[in-house]
């Protein structure tokens, strides 16, 4: 029997040989969700596949879980990992606004001033001696 381990929405993915089932926002259509399977091979290469039926329709979470279990068995693994990247508080807010990623952007801040770390700034990038062209 294949064991299912659930990661928290922002947990790092497991290292080593593994099968991960991930629900996330679709890159090409951020208002839609997608499910993908990520297989990390022993040689450190990685395979990713969007889990859809032959007709192109999306698999349900349960169908995707069965596909991930089958792949884990083929790989000789006894567990799969699941993570729902849409389950975090910010992601839930986006979902409540129909996939609008710009909702409440004024509240986001990458600075951690308590630790003395300002957020990223493009002026911090080193150019490595290359000429700048505009």
N, C-alpha and C positions, 0 to 999 in steps of 0.2 A: 504494500500500500504506500502510495506517495504522500509524504507529509507536506502540508501547506504552511508556510511561514509568512506572516503579514508584516510588512514594514510600515512605519509611520510615513505620512505624505512627503516629508522632506529628508528622510533618512538616506544615507548613501547606499548605493547598490552593493551587494555582496561581491567580494573578490573571488578569484579562482573559478574553477569549473562550475557553472551554475546555469539555471534557467529562471528567468525573471518574467513575470507577466505584469505589464504596466498600463494603467489607464492614464491618459494625458490629453491635453488640448492638441488638436490637429495643427501642425505648423502651417499648412496651406489654407486652412479655414479655421482660425482660432475660436470661432463661435461653436465649433463642433468638437466632440470628443472622439478619441480613437483608442484602440487597444493594440498593443504590440507585444511581441515576445522577443526577449533578448537572450541569446545563448552565448555565454562566455566560454570559449573552448580552452582546453588544457594548454594549447600553444599561445594563449593570450589573445587570439583573434576573436572577433565578435561578429555574430550574425543577428540581424534584426529583421523582423517581419511583421507587417500589419496583418492582424488576424481578421480575415474576411472569408465569406463563403465563395464558392465558385462563381456565383452571379455578381459578386462585388459588394453584396450587402454585408454590413458589419455583424460580427459574431456577438452574441451576448456574453456577459462576464462568465457565466457558467459554461458556455460552449468553449470559450477561450481557456478557461481553467482546465477543461478536459484535454484540449489540444496541448497545453503546456505539460500536463501530467504525462501524456503519451510521449512527448519529446524527451522529458526527463528519463522515462524508462528506456528509451532508445539510447540515451547518453549514459545509462547506468547510474543515474542519480536517484537518491531516495527522497529528495525534497524539491519543491519549487518555491520561489519567493513571489509574493504579490505586493504591489504598491499602487496606490491610487493617488497620483500626483494632483488630482483635482479635489482632494478632500481637505486641504489646508484652509485656514480661515480666509486668506486672500483669494484663493481659487473659488471658494464657495460664494464669495461676494461677486466675483466675475460671473459665475453661473447664474446668480440671482438677477443679474443685469443682462441676461441674454448673450453672454460671451463677450461683453464690452470690456476689454482689457484696460481702457483708459479711466474707468470709474475710480474715483477717489485717488487719483495719482498724486495729488498735492500732498497727501499724507505719507507717501513713501520717501524714505531717506536712507541712503546707504552708509551714513556716517555712524560711527560708534565712538562718540566723543568721550564717553566714560573711560574707554581704554585708550583715548588719545589718537584714534584712527579716523581721519576724515574719509568721506566716501570717495570713490574713484573720480578722477578728473582727467579729461583727455590731454590736458597740458602736462600731465605727469609722464606721458609716454615718451620713451626715448626714440629718437629718430635714427640712431645708429649711423650718423653721418650722411644719410641719404638726402639729396636735395628735396625741398618741399615744392610741390607744384600745385597750383590752384587754378 
